Amino acid sequence: MRWVTAKRLFFLAVLLTVTLAVMRVTIPERTWSAPLEAKFRDILAPVQTGLTWIGRQARHLVALPVSLIGTAERNRELEQEVARLKSEIVRLNEYRLENLRLSALLDYKQLMSYRFDFLAASVVARDPGNWFGTVTLNRGFEDGVQDNMSVLTPEGLVGRVVSVSDATCEVLLITDPRSGVGALVQDSRTPGIVEGVTGGLGTTRMIHISNDAPVEKG
């Protein structure tokens, strides 16, 4: 029985070889198909279709990792570009705010120049243990700064100079509890003393005003 099966398989292999040889020899010379050739082509068509589909899927699977690698690289580039643009926005906003501050200082200096001699300065340090107590400015004896000079901004009084070196000075802010400065209530012109509040995180209060003074909240 095994011999018969092997014989049949051998016969089919020989038949397949002969058919392929005939097709290969005759294809360049004719356009018609022999009956056996046509039948054999019909038998092989589903197999060829399956092989073609497998080939396409294989190419797709090979191309997919390459595509994913390219997408990941592009995402990294976009993330880096977004980070760069955010940093640029922050930098430009700092320039804008600095320009606004300088413009306000210039306007204030021009407005008050007939009453005071102004010297522009920048904060270079703050006391980490008393954030609302003192600041250090980048002006000192070399710039004509002296003790007890007033420090102003366009919004009003900031404090007074309490210590001076050649290139810097220390300013006691009006928000410090050790500070005290004479002031007037804007509407009623009631006099009093403004001092910092202990533990008030930068707040002040007005003291030494008469009990019947027309002072209201706000």
C-alpha positions as CSV (number, residue, x, y, z in Angstrom):
1,M,0.0,0.0,0.0
2,R,2.8,2.4,0.8
3,W,4.5,1.5,-2.4
4,V,1.3,2.4,-4.4
5,T,1.1,5.8,-2.6
6,A,4.8,6.6,-3.2
7,K,4.3,5.6,-6.9
8,R,1.4,8.0,-7.2
9,L,3.3,10.8,-5.6
10,F,6.2,10.2,-7.9
11,F,3.8,10.2,-10.9
12,L,2.3,13.5,-9.8
13,A,5.7,15.1,-9.3
14,V,6.8,14.0,-12.8
15,L,3.6,15.3,-14.3
16,L,4.0,18.6,-12.6
17,T,7.6,18.9,-13.8
18,V,6.7,18.1,-17.4
19,T,3.7,20.6,-17.3
20,L,5.9,23.4,-16.0
21,A,8.5,22.6,-18.6
22,V,6.0,22.7,-21.4
23,M,4.6,26.0,-20.1
24,R,8.0,27.6,-19.9
25,V,9.0,26.5,-23.4
26,T,5.8,27.4,-25.2
27,I,4.8,30.7,-23.4
28,P,7.2,32.9,-25.5
29,E,5.9,31.4,-28.8
30,R,2.1,31.3,-28.3
31,T,-0.8,33.0,-26.7
32,W,-3.2,30.0,-26.4
33,S,-3.2,27.4,-23.6
34,A,-3.3,23.7,-23.8
35,P,-6.2,22.0,-22.0
36,L,-3.9,20.4,-19.5
37,E,-2.0,23.6,-19.0
38,A,-5.3,25.5,-18.4
39,K,-6.6,22.9,-16.0
40,F,-3.3,23.0,-14.1
41,R,-3.4,26.8,-14.0
42,D,-6.9,26.7,-12.5
43,I,-5.7,24.3,-9.8
44,L,-2.8,26.5,-8.9
45,A,-4.8,29.8,-8.9
46,P,-6.0,29.5,-5.3
47,V,-2.5,28.6,-4.2
48,Q,-1.0,31.5,-6.0
49,T,-3.6,33.9,-4.5
50,G,-2.8,32.7,-1.0
51,L,1.0,33.1,-1.6
52,T,0.4,36.6,-3.0
53,W,-1.6,37.6,0.1
54,I,1.0,36.1,2.4
55,G,3.7,38.1,0.6
56,R,1.7,41.4,0.9
57,Q,1.2,40.8,4.6
58,A,4.9,40.1,5.1
59,R,5.8,43.3,3.4
60,H,3.3,45.2,5.6
61,L,4.7,43.6,8.8
62,V,8.2,44.6,7.8
63,A,7.2,48.2,6.9
64,L,5.1,48.7,10.1
65,P,8.0,48.8,12.6
66,V,9.9,51.2,10.3
67,S,6.8,53.4,10.3
68,L,6.4,53.2,14.0
69,I,10.1,54.2,14.5
70,G,9.7,57.2,12.3
71,T,6.5,58.3,14.1
72,A,8.2,58.0,17.5
73,E,11.2,60.0,16.3
74,R,8.8,62.7,14.9
75,N,7.0,62.8,18.2
76,R,10.2,63.4,20.1
77,E,11.1,66.2,17.7
78,L,7.7,67.8,18.2
79,E,8.0,67.6,22.0
80,Q,11.4,69.2,21.9
81,E,10.0,72.0,19.7
82,V,7.1,72.6,22.1
83,A,9.5,72.8,25.0
84,R,11.7,75.3,23.1
85,L,8.7,77.4,22.2
86,K,7.4,77.4,25.8
87,S,10.9,78.6,27.0
88,E,10.8,81.3,24.3
89,I,7.4,82.5,25.4
90,V,8.6,82.7,29.1
91,R,11.7,84.7,28.0
92,L,9.6,87.1,25.8
93,N,7.1,87.6,28.7
94,E,10.0,88.5,31.0
95,Y,11.2,91.1,28.5
96,R,7.7,92.5,28.2
97,L,7.3,92.8,32.0
98,E,10.7,94.4,32.4
99,N,9.9,96.9,29.6
100,L,6.7,97.8,31.5
101,R,8.5,98.3,34.7
102,L,11.2,100.4,33.1
103,S,8.6,102.5,31.3
104,A,6.7,103.1,34.6
105,L,9.9,104.1,36.3
106,L,10.8,106.5,33.6
107,D,7.4,108.1,33.6
108,Y,7.6,108.4,37.4
109,K,11.0,109.8,37.3
110,Q,10.0,112.5,34.8
111,L,6.9,113.3,36.9
112,M,8.8,113.8,40.2
113,S,12.1,115.0,38.8
114,Y,11.3,118.6,39.8
115,R,11.0,117.5,43.5
116,F,13.6,114.8,43.9
117,D,16.9,113.5,42.5
118,F,16.2,109.9,41.5
119,L,18.7,107.0,41.3
120,A,17.4,103.8,39.6
121,A,18.3,100.5,41.4
122,S,17.5,96.8,41.2
123,V,16.9,94.2,43.9
124,V,19.8,91.8,44.0
125,A,19.0,89.9,47.2
126,R,16.3,89.3,49.8
127,D,16.5,88.0,53.4
128,P,15.3,84.4,53.2
129,G,14.4,84.4,56.9
130,N,12.4,87.6,56.6
131,W,11.2,87.9,53.0
132,F,9.1,91.0,53.7
133,G,11.7,92.6,56.0
134,T,14.7,93.7,54.0
135,V,16.1,93.7,50.5
136,T,19.5,94.5,49.1
137,L,19.9,97.0,46.2
138,N,22.8,97.3,43.7
139,R,23.6,100.9,44.7
140,G,25.9,102.1,47.5
141,F,28.3,104.8,48.6
142,E,29.9,105.0,45.1
143,D,26.5,106.0,43.7
144,G,25.8,108.6,46.4
145,V,23.5,106.5,48.6
146,Q,23.3,107.3,52.3
147,D,21.6,106.0,55.4
148,N,17.9,106.9,55.8
149,M,17.3,107.7,52.2
150,S,13.8,106.8,51.0
151,V,13.2,104.1,48.5
152,L,10.3,104.5,46.1
153,T,8.5,102.8,43.2
154,P,5.7,104.1,40.9
155,E,3.3,102.5,43.4
156,G,4.6,104.5,46.4
157,L,7.0,104.2,49.3
158,V,8.9,100.9,49.7
159,G,11.2,101.6,52.7
160,R,14.3,103.3,53.8
161,V,18.1,102.7,53.6
162,V,19.5,101.3,56.8
163,S,22.9,100.1,55.8
164,V,25.3,101.1,53.0
165,S,28.4,99.6,51.5
166,D,30.5,100.8,48.5
167,A,28.3,99.0,45.9
168,T,25.1,97.9,47.7
169,C,22.7,99.0,50.3
170,E,20.1,97.3,52.6
171,V,16.6,98.6,52.7
172,L,14.2,98.1,55.5
173,L,10.7,97.6,54.0
174,I,7.6,99.3,55.4
175,T,6.1,95.8,55.7
176,D,8.7,95.0,58.4
177,P,7.3,95.3,62.0
178,R,10.5,97.3,62.9
179,S,9.5,99.9,60.3
180,G,7.3,102.9,60.9
181,V,6.5,105.9,58.7
182,G,4.2,108.9,58.9
183,A,1.2,108.8,56.5
184,L,-2.2,110.4,55.8
185,V,-5.6,109.0,55.0
186,Q,-6.1,110.0,51.4
187,D,-9.7,111.3,51.7
188,S,-9.8,112.9,55.1
189,R,-6.1,113.7,55.4
190,T,-6.1,112.1,58.9
191,P,-2.5,111.6,60.1
192,G,-1.1,108.4,61.5
193,I,1.8,105.9,61.5
194,V,2.0,102.9,59.1
195,E,3.9,99.9,60.4
196,G,4.4,96.3,59.3
197,V,2.3,93.5,61.0
198,T,4.2,90.7,62.7
199,G,3.3,87.5,60.8
200,G,1.2,89.4,58.4
201,L,3.1,88.3,55.3
202,G,3.7,91.7,53.8
203,T,0.7,93.6,55.3
204,T,0.7,96.9,57.1
205,R,-1.5,98.8,59.5
206,M,-2.1,102.4,60.5
207,I,-1.8,103.3,64.1
208,H,-1.9,106.5,66.3
209,I,-5.0,107.9,64.7
210,S,-7.8,109.5,66.6
211,N,-10.8,107.4,67.6
212,D,-13.2,109.7,65.8
213,A,-11.2,109.9,62.6
214,P,-13.4,109.2,59.5
215,V,-11.5,106.1,58.5
216,E,-13.3,103.2,56.7
217,K,-12.3,99.8,55.6
218,G,-10.7,99.7,52.1
